[in-house]
Amino acid sequence: MPTNPVHPDTELVTVHEMADRLAMTRKTFARLVREAGIPKVKLGHRTVRYSPEAVIAFVTETFTTP
């Protein structure tokens, strides 16, 4: 059973692509993944991808002040 089930039609991107979409460096995005708990999908031992929709929703909810 997969530990991170995702819908087959869900777009998944690399850390570099996600950092580009958020207009930040890969290093900054990786730090946010570690420290803020940005959602990720593990596809293998070292392979990780991100759902742009889930990441943008998380960042908006977590870092936007009311």
N, C-alpha and C positions, 0 to 999 in steps of 0.2 A: 504494500500500500504506500503511495507517495506521501511524503511528509508535508509537501506544499502543493496540494492540488490546485490547478488553475484550469479555467475553461480553455479548450483547445483553440478558440478564436482570439484569446487574449494576446495582445502585442507584448512582446518581451524584448528589452533592449539591454545592451551592455552598460557597464559603469561609465564608459567614455561617452556613449550616446546620451545617457541620462544626465550626466554633468553638463554636456553641451546644451541640452534642452532647458536646463535650469540656469544657464549662463554662469557656471562656476567651474572651478578647476576640478579635475578628477580627485585630487588629494582632499579638497574641501568636501566633496560629495562623499568620499569614503569615510571621512571623519564623522559626518552626519549619520551615516549608516551605523557606525560603531556607537556613537554617543547618544543619538536621538532615537535609534531603533527604526529607521526607515525600513519599510517592508521590502523583503527580497524573496526570490524564489531560487532555491538550490536545485540545480539540475544534475549535479554530480559531486564528486569529491571537492573539486576546486572551481566548478562552473556555477556562477551566480548571474541571474538576470533580474531585471526590474520591470514592473508594469508601470508605464508612464502615468496612467490614470490613477493608480493607487498611490504612487509617490507624490504626485501633485496634490491629491486630496489630503494626504498625510501632512505635507509641508504647509499647505494652506491652513489646515485645522490647527497644527501645532505652533506655527510661528506667526500667525496673523492675530493682531490684537483687536478686540471688539470695539 
